[in-house]
Amino acid sequence: DHSYDVVCAFSITKWVHLAHGDEGLLRLFRSAHARLRRGGRFVLEPQPWRSYRKAVGRDAGGAVARAHFEAIRVRPDQFERVLLSAEVGFSSVERLGTPRGDGLAQGFQRPMFSFVK
């Protein structure tokens, strides 16, 4: 309903992807876009591909996650291209950098992006 200025997705893309596959992830991206006002921002912190392998290796999500993992075609290094495509519709991206600091777990030191509608 275009009622939000900002939608944030921190540390969830892997779990959506493993639970619902590429189509579930694309649904998340399109839904974020649909709910933003013009000029709104989708702030994204995607997990790296290696963390997907670790999760599936630990059997997180079981057989469903493993099946989705093996079928994934849209990997995290392609998210920017997909979000800026006509399929999702964001107009630009700002790379916010990678958080650093004492007390911040190394696993959470991941690049963050702000996509503009």
C-alpha positions as CSV (number, residue, x, y, z in Angstrom):
1,D,0.0,0.0,0.0
2,H,3.1,2.3,-0.4
3,S,2.9,3.4,3.2
4,Y,6.6,2.9,4.4
5,D,9.6,5.1,4.0
6,V,12.0,2.3,5.0
7,V,11.9,-1.5,5.0
8,C,14.8,-3.3,6.6
9,A,16.0,-6.9,6.0
10,F,18.8,-7.8,8.3
11,S,20.2,-11.4,8.4
12,I,17.1,-12.9,6.9
13,T,17.7,-13.4,3.2
14,K,19.4,-16.8,3.7
15,W,16.5,-18.2,5.8
16,V,13.9,-17.0,3.3
17,H,15.9,-18.4,0.5
18,L,16.4,-21.8,2.1
19,A,12.8,-22.1,3.2
20,H,11.1,-20.8,0.0
21,G,13.8,-20.9,-2.8
22,D,14.5,-18.3,-5.4
23,E,10.8,-17.5,-5.8
24,G,10.3,-16.8,-2.1
25,L,13.3,-14.5,-2.1
26,L,12.0,-12.6,-5.1
27,R,8.6,-12.4,-3.4
28,L,10.3,-10.8,-0.4
29,F,12.1,-8.3,-2.7
30,R,9.0,-7.4,-4.7
31,S,6.9,-7.1,-1.5
32,A,9.5,-4.7,0.0
33,H,9.3,-2.6,-3.2
34,A,5.5,-2.6,-3.2
35,R,5.2,-1.4,0.4
36,L,7.6,1.6,0.0
37,R,6.6,5.1,-0.9
38,R,8.3,6.7,-3.9
39,G,11.8,7.5,-2.8
40,G,11.6,5.0,0.0
41,R,14.5,2.7,0.9
42,F,15.0,-1.0,1.3
43,V,18.0,-1.5,3.6
44,L,19.4,-5.0,3.0
45,E,22.1,-7.0,4.8
46,P,22.5,-10.2,2.7
47,Q,24.3,-13.2,4.1
48,P,27.2,-14.6,2.0
49,W,26.9,-17.8,0.0
50,R,29.3,-19.6,2.3
51,S,26.9,-19.2,5.2
52,Y,24.2,-21.0,3.2
53,R,26.5,-23.9,2.8
54,K,27.2,-23.9,6.6
55,A,23.5,-23.8,7.4
56,V,22.6,-26.7,5.0
57,G,25.7,-28.6,6.3
58,R,24.3,-28.4,9.8
59,D,21.0,-29.6,8.4
60,A,19.2,-26.3,9.3
61,G,15.8,-26.6,7.6
62,G,16.2,-30.3,6.8
63,A,15.3,-31.7,3.4
64,V,13.4,-28.7,2.2
65,A,16.3,-26.4,2.8
66,R,18.7,-28.8,1.1
67,A,16.4,-29.1,-2.0
68,H,16.1,-25.3,-2.2
69,F,19.8,-24.8,-1.7
70,E,20.6,-27.2,-4.6
71,A,18.1,-25.3,-6.8
72,I,19.1,-21.8,-6.0
73,R,20.1,-19.8,-9.1
74,V,20.0,-16.3,-7.6
75,R,23.0,-16.1,-5.3
76,P,23.7,-13.2,-2.9
77,D,26.3,-11.7,-5.2
78,Q,23.5,-11.3,-7.8
79,F,21.0,-9.6,-5.4
80,E,22.0,-6.1,-6.4
81,R,21.4,-6.8,-10.1
82,V,18.0,-8.5,-9.4
83,L,16.8,-5.7,-7.1
84,L,17.7,-3.1,-9.8
85,S,16.0,-5.1,-12.6
86,A,12.6,-4.5,-14.0
87,E,11.5,-7.7,-12.3
88,V,11.8,-6.0,-8.9
89,G,12.0,-2.3,-9.8
90,F,14.4,-0.4,-7.5
91,S,16.0,2.6,-9.2
92,S,19.4,2.9,-7.5
93,V,21.5,1.5,-4.7
94,E,23.8,3.1,-2.1
95,R,26.5,0.8,-0.6
96,L,26.4,1.6,3.1
97,G,29.6,-0.2,3.9
98,T,30.4,-2.9,6.5
99,P,29.8,-2.4,10.2
100,R,32.9,-2.8,12.3
101,G,33.6,-2.4,16.0
102,D,34.4,-4.0,19.3
103,G,31.7,-6.4,20.5
104,L,30.3,-7.0,17.0
105,A,30.5,-10.6,16.1
106,Q,32.6,-11.3,13.1
107,G,29.7,-13.1,11.4
108,F,27.6,-9.9,11.5
109,Q,30.3,-7.8,9.8
110,R,28.6,-7.9,6.4
111,P,28.1,-5.3,3.7
112,M,24.8,-3.3,3.8
113,F,22.9,-1.8,0.9
114,S,20.2,0.8,0.6
115,F,18.0,0.4,-2.5
116,V,15.9,3.4,-3.5
117,K,12.4,3.1,-5.0
